[in-house]
Amino acid sequence: MLQTCHLYDAMILYPHPMANKYELLYTLPAKYTEEEVNAIKASITAELTKLGISISRNDEVGKIKLGYPMKHVRHGHYVLVVFEAEAPMLAKINEFLRLHNEILRHQVVHFDPLARPISMLADPEARLERRETAAVASAPAPRVETGPALTPEELDKRLSALEEDITKAL
């Protein structure tokens, strides 16, 4: 059953009155092996399902260098989870993730299907291409080589000569 909400003369359709789709991204330290990461990921998934959420996607994005060191860790395994939950459950989910020993950082946001996929973070070629396009966009204008600096007297002489040439041409 669809519910409608009239807001500023625009109709918004909500497919379910309570459940919202969210995206969770959490980081595990790179000190763990792939098997350990999979075990931690499975335990986190089990705990999240115990809290009553339905997980539709649970992918490891990859091992990426962190933007800054967190707890003396420079690289981390990023894991992306897309799930549906009621809004009051977010507090419990955040508390569980905050208290989990293996998680460096986590963030829960509303799921936006039109957003750029986060898997581009782990793709080195996409990151390199993004850096190159940013470098081209922010590249300074080419420098024009100038001759030796002129003294004010020499500059006045040249300007006078140019003015005379222009007046003669007219």
C-alpha positions as CSV (number, residue, x, y, z in Angstrom):
1,M,0.0,0.0,0.0
2,L,1.4,3.4,-0.9
3,Q,1.0,6.4,1.3
4,T,1.1,9.9,-0.1
5,C,2.3,13.1,1.5
6,H,1.6,16.5,0.0
7,L,4.5,18.8,0.6
8,Y,4.7,22.2,-1.2
9,D,2.2,20.9,-3.8
10,A,4.5,17.9,-4.7
11,M,3.4,14.4,-4.2
12,I,5.9,12.0,-2.6
13,L,5.3,8.3,-2.6
14,Y,6.5,6.2,0.3
15,P,6.5,2.4,-0.4
16,H,6.4,1.5,3.3
17,P,5.4,3.7,6.2
18,M,8.2,2.8,8.6
19,A,11.1,1.0,6.9
20,N,13.7,3.1,5.2
21,K,16.7,2.0,3.2
22,Y,20.1,2.8,4.6
23,E,23.7,2.4,3.6
24,L,26.4,1.5,6.2
25,L,30.1,1.8,5.4
26,Y,32.5,0.6,8.1
27,T,36.3,0.3,8.2
28,L,38.3,-2.6,9.6
29,P,42.1,-2.3,10.2
30,A,44.3,-3.8,7.4
31,K,46.1,-5.9,10.0
32,Y,43.5,-8.6,9.5
33,T,43.8,-11.3,6.9
34,E,41.0,-12.0,4.3
35,E,39.7,-14.9,6.4
36,E,39.6,-12.8,9.6
37,V,37.9,-10.0,7.7
38,N,35.3,-12.4,6.4
39,A,34.7,-13.8,9.9
40,I,34.4,-10.3,11.4
41,K,32.0,-9.3,8.6
42,A,29.9,-12.4,9.2
43,S,29.7,-11.7,13.0
44,I,28.7,-8.1,12.3
45,T,26.1,-9.2,9.8
46,A,24.7,-11.8,12.3
47,E,24.4,-9.1,15.0
48,L,22.7,-6.7,12.7
49,T,20.1,-9.3,11.6
50,K,19.5,-10.0,15.4
51,L,18.6,-6.4,15.7
52,G,15.8,-6.9,13.2
53,I,17.1,-5.3,10.0
54,S,17.0,-6.9,6.6
55,I,20.3,-6.8,4.7
56,S,20.1,-6.5,0.9
57,R,23.8,-6.0,0.1
58,N,26.9,-6.8,2.1
59,D,30.1,-6.3,0.0
60,E,33.7,-5.7,0.8
61,V,34.8,-2.6,-1.1
62,G,38.5,-3.3,-0.7
63,K,41.6,-2.4,1.1
64,I,42.2,1.4,0.8
65,K,44.6,3.9,2.3
66,L,42.8,6.0,4.9
67,G,42.6,9.7,4.5
68,Y,44.4,10.1,7.9
69,P,45.7,7.7,10.5
70,M,43.0,6.4,12.8
71,K,44.3,4.6,16.0
72,H,47.7,4.3,14.4
73,V,46.3,2.5,11.3
74,R,46.9,3.8,7.8
75,H,45.1,1.3,5.7
76,G,41.7,-0.4,6.1
77,H,39.2,-2.8,4.7
78,Y,36.0,-1.0,3.7
79,V,32.7,-2.9,3.9
80,L,29.4,-1.6,2.5
81,V,26.1,-2.8,3.8
82,V,22.7,-1.8,2.4
83,F,19.8,-2.6,4.6
84,E,16.2,-1.7,5.5
85,A,15.3,-0.7,9.0
86,E,12.9,1.4,10.9
87,A,14.2,4.8,12.0
88,P,14.2,4.1,15.8
89,M,16.6,1.1,15.1
90,L,19.4,3.4,13.9
91,A,20.3,4.4,17.5
92,K,20.8,0.7,18.4
93,I,22.7,0.0,15.2
94,N,25.0,3.0,15.8
95,E,25.6,2.0,19.4
96,F,26.5,-1.6,18.5
97,L,28.9,-0.4,15.8
98,R,30.5,2.2,18.0
99,L,31.2,-0.4,20.7
100,H,32.5,-3.0,18.4
101,N,36.3,-3.5,19.0
102,E,37.3,-4.3,15.4
103,I,35.6,-1.4,13.7
104,L,37.7,1.8,13.2
105,R,34.9,4.0,11.9
106,H,31.4,3.6,10.6
107,Q,28.8,5.8,8.9
108,V,25.1,5.2,8.3
109,V,23.3,7.3,5.7
110,H,20.1,7.1,3.7
111,F,20.5,5.0,0.6
112,D,20.5,7.0,-2.6
113,P,20.3,4.8,-5.7
114,L,21.4,7.6,-8.0
115,A,24.6,8.3,-6.1
116,R,28.0,7.3,-7.6
117,P,28.8,3.7,-6.5
118,I,31.3,3.5,-3.7
119,S,33.1,0.6,-5.3
120,M,35.0,3.3,-7.3
121,L,37.0,4.0,-4.2
122,A,38.7,0.6,-4.4
123,D,39.3,0.8,-8.2
124,P,42.9,2.2,-8.6
125,E,42.3,3.1,-12.2
126,A,39.1,5.1,-11.4
127,R,41.0,6.9,-8.6
128,L,43.9,7.7,-11.0
129,E,41.5,8.9,-13.7
130,R,39.7,11.1,-11.1
131,R,43.1,12.6,-10.0
132,E,44.1,13.3,-13.6
133,T,40.9,15.1,-14.4
134,A,41.2,17.1,-11.2
135,A,44.8,18.0,-12.1
136,V,43.9,19.1,-15.6
137,A,41.0,21.2,-14.2
138,S,43.2,22.9,-11.6
139,A,46.3,23.2,-13.7
140,P,47.7,26.8,-13.8
141,A,47.6,28.7,-17.0
142,P,50.8,28.4,-19.0
143,R,53.4,31.1,-18.2
144,V,54.3,33.6,-20.9
145,E,58.0,34.2,-21.1
146,T,58.9,37.8,-20.8
147,G,62.1,39.6,-21.8
148,P,64.4,41.4,-19.3
149,A,62.8,43.9,-17.0
150,L,62.7,47.5,-18.3
151,T,63.6,50.6,-16.4
152,P,60.9,53.2,-16.2
153,E,62.8,55.4,-18.6
154,E,63.1,52.6,-21.2
155,L,59.4,51.9,-20.8
156,D,58.5,55.5,-21.4
157,K,60.6,55.6,-24.6
158,R,59.0,52.4,-25.9
159,L,55.5,53.7,-25.1
160,S,56.2,57.0,-26.8
161,A,57.5,55.2,-29.9
162,L,54.3,53.1,-30.0
163,E,52.1,56.1,-29.6
164,E,53.9,57.9,-32.5
165,D,53.5,54.8,-34.7
166,I,49.8,54.6,-33.9
167,T,49.2,58.3,-34.6
168,K,51.1,58.0,-37.9
169,A,49.1,55.0,-38.9
170,L,45.8,56.8,-38.3
